[in-house]
Amino acid sequence: MPPRRLPAVLSLWLLSVLLMPGPSPAQDAALGRWRTVDDASGKPKSVVEVYRTRDGSIGGRVVDILDLKDGPNPSCKACRGDNHGKPIRGMVILWGLQAQGAGHWSGGRVLDPENGKDYRAKLELLDGGRKLGMSGCIAFFCRQQVWLRD
C-alpha cells in the first residue's frame, strides 16, 4: 500500500504555520518588570510587569506598589466597571499593544488608576532598552512617562 499524502491545501497550511515567524527578540524587548515613575514628582510609584498575551499583543499588570501614601494595597476608587474598588496590585493596566517596528508598540490602551480613565497607549524603548517611554494619548495630545527597567 503506498504512503498516504496530505491534501495540497493542508500541506500548504502546515508549511505556512511552520514557517510563520514568531515574535522577534526586538519585539520582546519591552517584556519584563518596569518601575513606573510619577512624571510630576519624579518618585517611583509601582512596578508593572509587561508581558505577551495569548493573542500575541503586549499587556501589563501592576505587580508591586512603591508609593505607599494610600497604603500597601490601595483599591481603584476612581475606576469604573469591573475594576471599581478592586486592588491596584494585580490589575491589568496595559492591553492590546502591537509591535510597530523595532522598539515601538501602539494600538492598545492604558488605564490610569489615579483617575480611572483609559487612554490610547504607545510604548517606545529608550536609552538602549534601559528605559521605556509609555505614552497615554487623547486625540493627538500625548503625555509620556519614562519607566525604568526593574
VOPAGU-2260 file (C-alpha; in pm, 1 decimal, decimal comma):
REM VOPAGU-2260
SITE   aa  ch    i         X         Y         Z
SITE  MET   A    0       0,0       0,0       0,0
SITE  PRO   A    1     155,8     338,5     -98,2
SITE  PRO   A    2     209,6     602,3     175,4
SITE  ARG   A    3     -77,6     847,8     220,6
SITE  ARG   A    4     -17,2    1204,1     111,9
SITE  LEU   A    5    -167,6    1510,0     272,6
SITE  PRO   A    6    -402,9    1707,9      50,9
SITE  ALA   A    7    -222,6    2002,5    -113,2
SITE  VAL   A    8    -420,6    2265,8      78,7
SITE  LEU   A    9    -342,5    2103,8     413,5
SITE  SER   A   10      24,1    2070,5     318,1
SITE  LEU   A   11      44,8    2442,4     230,8
SITE  TRP   A   12    -129,0    2540,1     553,1
SITE  LEU   A   13     105,1    2326,7     763,4
SITE  LEU   A   14     409,5    2466,4     583,5
SITE  SER   A   15     291,4    2825,8     637,0
SITE  VAL   A   16     236,5    2762,6    1010,7
SITE  LEU   A   17     582,1    2610,4    1049,0
SITE  LEU   A   18     748,6    2895,3     861,4
SITE  MET   A   19     545,2    3172,8    1026,6
SITE  PRO   A   20     784,3    3398,0    1214,2
SITE  GLY   A   21     733,1    3419,5    1586,9
SITE  PRO   A   22     797,4    3728,1    1793,1
SITE  SER   A   23    1145,9    3857,3    1727,8
SITE  PRO   A   24    1379,8    3942,7    2015,0
SITE  ALA   A   25    1327,3    4311,6    1930,4
SITE  GLN   A   26     950,4    4267,5    1971,2
SITE  ASP   A   27    1008,1    4110,1    2313,4
SITE  ALA   A   28    1246,2    4381,6    2435,2
SITE  ALA   A   29     971,0    4557,2    2633,0
SITE  LEU   A   30     883,4    4241,8    2825,0
SITE  GLY   A   31     977,4    4229,3    3191,4
SITE  ARG   A   32     937,1    4441,8    3501,2
SITE  TRP   A   33     941,2    4821,9    3488,3
SITE  ARG   A   34     943,6    5075,6    3771,7
SITE  THR   A   35     688,6    5345,6    3696,9
SITE  VAL   A   36     789,8    5699,3    3787,6
SITE  ASP   A   37     545,7    5983,3    3851,1
SITE  ASP   A   38     614,1    6240,0    3579,2
SITE  ALA   A   39     522,5    6528,6    3814,0
SITE  SER   A   40     711,2    6431,2    4132,5
SITE  GLY   A   41     981,1    6203,9    3983,9
SITE  LYS   A   42     913,2    5945,7    4257,6
SITE  PRO   A   43     869,3    5571,9    4190,2
SITE  LYS   A   44     503,1    5463,8    4206,9
SITE  SER   A   45     477,0    5096,9    4118,5
SITE  VAL   A   46     626,6    4803,1    3933,5
SITE  VAL   A   47     448,4    4691,6    3616,1
SITE  GLU   A   48     514,4    4355,8    3453,9
SITE  VAL   A   49     490,4    4383,6    3075,1
SITE  TYR   A   50     407,1    4050,1    2911,9
SITE  ARG   A   51     294,5    3891,9    2585,5
SITE  THR   A   52     -70,3    3785,4    2587,6
SITE  ARG   A   53    -217,1    3473,5    2428,4
SITE  ASP   A   54    -321,8    3670,0    2119,9
SITE  GLY   A   55      36,9    3796,6    2071,9
SITE  SER   A   56     -28,0    4152,5    2186,7
SITE  ILE   A   57     152,8    4324,3    2475,4
SITE  GLY   A   58     -15,2    4374,9    2811,2
SITE  GLY   A   59      92,7    4489,8    3155,4
SITE  ARG   A   60     -18,3    4445,6    3515,4
SITE  VAL   A   61      78,6    4612,0    3841,4
SITE  VAL   A   62     284,3    4365,4    4047,9
SITE  ASP   A   63     402,4    4595,3    4328,6
SITE  ILE   A   64     304,4    4927,8    4485,1
SITE  LEU   A   65     601,1    5152,0    4576,0
SITE  ASP   A   66     414,5    5473,8    4662,3
SITE  LEU   A   67     252,7    5385,6    4994,6
SITE  LYS   A   68      65,1    5713,2    5052,8
SITE  ASP   A   69    -264,7    5524,0    5005,3
SITE  GLY   A   70    -146,3    5211,0    5189,7
SITE  PRO   A   71      31,3    4894,3    5079,9
SITE  ASN   A   72    -252,8    4766,9    4858,4
SITE  PRO   A   73    -484,6    5052,5    4758,3
SITE  SER   A   74    -803,6    4992,1    4564,7
SITE  CYS   A   75    -901,0    5170,6    4245,5
SITE  LYS   A   76   -1168,3    5405,3    4379,2
SITE  ALA   A   77   -1178,8    5613,1    4059,8
SITE  CYS   A   78   -1214,2    5312,1    3826,8
SITE  ARG   A   79   -1546,7    5232,9    3667,3
SITE  GLY   A   80   -1696,9    4897,5    3581,1
SITE  ASP   A   81   -1529,7    4573,1    3686,1
SITE  ASN   A   82   -1218,6    4747,8    3824,2
SITE  HIS   A   83   -1409,2    4974,9    4065,5
SITE  GLY   A   84   -1291,9    4908,1    4419,7
SITE  LYS   A   85   -1052,7    4630,7    4311,5
SITE  PRO   A   86    -692,4    4624,9    4439,3
SITE  ILE   A   87    -449,1    4802,7    4208,0
SITE  ARG   A   88    -185,3    4535,2    4272,7
SITE  GLY   A   89    -258,9    4263,8    4015,3
SITE  MET   A   90    -468,1    4496,1    3796,3
SITE  VAL   A   91    -413,1    4490,6    3419,9
SITE  ILE   A   92    -336,1    4849,4    3318,5
SITE  LEU   A   93    -195,8    4794,3    2965,7
SITE  TRP   A   94    -359,9    4587,0    2693,7
SITE  GLY   A   95    -376,8    4534,4    2319,3
SITE  LEU   A   96     -40,2    4683,5    2215,3
SITE  GLN   A   97     102,0    4560,6    1883,0
SITE  ALA   A   98     460,2    4586,1    1754,5
SITE  GLN   A   99     504,5    4871,8    1506,2
SITE  GLY   A  100     871,1    4818,5    1425,7
SITE  ALA   A  101    1182,5    4777,6    1637,0
SITE  GLY   A  102    1124,9    4919,8    1983,5
SITE  HIS   A  103     775,7    5065,3    1918,6
SITE  TRP   A  104     428,9    4937,4    2014,7
SITE  SER   A  105      88,9    5103,6    1973,1
SITE  GLY   A  106    -279,0    5033,1    1916,1
SITE  GLY   A  107    -355,2    4944,9    2277,2
SITE  ARG   A  108    -492,9    5113,0    2585,4
SITE  VAL   A  109    -355,3    5216,9    2924,6
SITE  LEU   A  110    -555,5    5262,6    3245,0
SITE  ASP   A  111    -456,3    5535,4    3490,7
SITE  PRO   A  112    -571,2    5407,3    3833,6
SITE  GLU   A  113    -533,4    5761,3    3975,5
SITE  ASN   A  114    -829,3    5891,4    3774,7
SITE  GLY   A  115    -989,0    5568,5    3649,4
SITE  LYS   A  116    -964,5    5671,2    3284,3
SITE  ASP   A  117    -810,4    5474,8    2999,9
SITE  TYR   A  118    -619,0    5625,7    2708,1
SITE  ARG   A  119    -469,3    5519,2    2376,3
SITE  ALA   A  120    -127,6    5376,9    2459,1
SITE  LYS   A  121     212,2    5375,6    2291,7
SITE  LEU   A  122     536,6    5220,5    2414,5
SITE  GLU   A  123     887,0    5307,2    2296,7
SITE  LEU   A  124    1221,4    5169,4    2411,3
SITE  LEU   A  125    1461,0    5444,1    2518,7
SITE  ASP   A  126    1826,5    5458,8    2620,6
SITE  GLY   A  127    1924,3    5126,4    2464,8
SITE  GLY   A  128    1633,2    4940,7    2625,8
SITE  ARG   A  129    1706,8    5050,8    2983,9
SITE  LYS   A  130    1402,1    5279,3    2980,0
SITE  LEU   A  131    1051,6    5250,6    2841,1
SITE  GLY   A  132     852,9    5552,2    2727,5
SITE  MET   A  133     484,8    5487,4    2797,3
SITE  SER   A  134     251,2    5743,6    2641,8
SITE  GLY   A  135    -117,2    5786,5    2710,5
SITE  CYS   A  136    -297,0    5983,3    2438,6
SITE  ILE   A  137    -624,7    6166,6    2386,9
SITE  ALA   A  138    -674,9    6266,6    2022,0
SITE  PHE   A  139    -326,8    6380,7    1917,6
SITE  PHE   A  140    -218,8    6501,9    2264,6
SITE  CYS   A  141      10,0    6253,1    2439,7
SITE  ARG   A  142     177,8    6254,7    2779,0
SITE  GLN   A  143     479,2    6030,8    2830,2
SITE  GLN   A  144     606,9    5868,8    3147,0
SITE  VAL   A  145     952,9    5711,9    3145,1
SITE  TRP   A  146     965,2    5375,4    3317,9
SITE  LEU   A  147    1292,5    5218,9    3436,3
SITE  ARG   A  148    1382,6    4853,0    3398,9
SITE  ASP   A  149    1342,2    4694,3    3740,8
